[in-house]
């Protein structure tokens, strides 16, 4: 289960990196929100920044919440003797 969690996290990070380089109608919502923020002048809307960060992190957070006990068990399995 720990390997699945790590693999999912790596794949999700690769997806976010690739999606950050797309433009137009194929861009996901995180990129669209970032484009809106970068085109505005004056005051920075930090609420939009936080919304984009939360949307980008939601899948990984859900995985850690639902599989957290397996994650902790896998990390501590090698540290306990016997």
C-alpha positions in Angstrom: 0.0 0.0 0.0 2.9 2.4 0.7 4.3 1.7 -2.7 0.9 2.6 -4.2 0.7 5.8 -2.3 4.2 6.8 -3.3 3.6 5.9 -7.0 0.3 7.8 -7.0 2.0 10.9 -5.6 4.8 10.7 -8.2 2.3 10.2 -11.1 0.1 13.1 -9.8 3.2 15.4 -9.6 4.2 14.5 -13.1 0.6 15.2 -14.3 0.7 18.6 -12.7 4.0 19.4 -14.3 2.8 18.4 -17.7 -0.5 20.2 -17.3 1.3 23.4 -16.3 2.8 23.5 -19.8 -0.6 23.2 -21.6 -2.5 26.2 -22.8 -6.0 26.9 -24.3 -9.0 24.7 -23.9 -6.9 21.7 -22.9 -5.6 23.4 -19.7 -7.0 22.1 -16.4 -8.5 24.4 -13.8 -5.2 24.9 -11.9 -3.6 26.4 -15.0 -6.6 28.5 -15.8 -6.6 29.9 -12.3 -2.9 30.6 -12.6 -3.4 32.4 -15.9 -6.1 34.6 -14.3 -3.8 35.5 -11.5 -0.9 36.4 -13.7 -3.0 38.6 -16.0 -4.4 40.8 -13.3 -2.5 43.9 -12.2 -2.4 45.5 -8.8 -3.4 43.6 -5.7 -2.8 39.8 -5.7 -5.9 37.7 -5.0 -4.4 35.2 -2.5 -7.8 33.5 -2.2 -7.4 32.4 -5.9 -3.9 31.2 -5.2 -5.0 29.1 -2.3 -8.0 27.7 -4.2 -5.6 26.5 -7.0 -3.2 25.0 -4.5 -6.0 23.2 -2.7 -7.5 21.8 -6.0 -4.0 20.6 -7.0 -3.5 18.9 -3.7 -6.9 17.3 -3.2 -6.3 13.9 -4.8 -3.1 13.3 -2.9 -4.7 14.4 0.3 -7.7 12.1 -0.1 -5.3 9.2 -0.8 -3.3 9.9 2.4 -6.5 10.3 4.5 -8.1 7.0 3.3 -4.8 5.0 3.2 -3.0 6.7 6.1 -3.1 3.7 8.4 -1.3 1.6 5.8 1.2 4.3 5.2 2.1 4.6 8.9 2.1 0.8 9.2 4.5 0.5 6.2 6.8 3.2 7.5 7.1 1.8 11.0 7.2 -1.9 10.0 11.0 -1.8 9.5 11.7 0.2 12.6 10.2 -2.2 15.1 12.1 -5.4 16.0 10.2 -8.7 16.6 
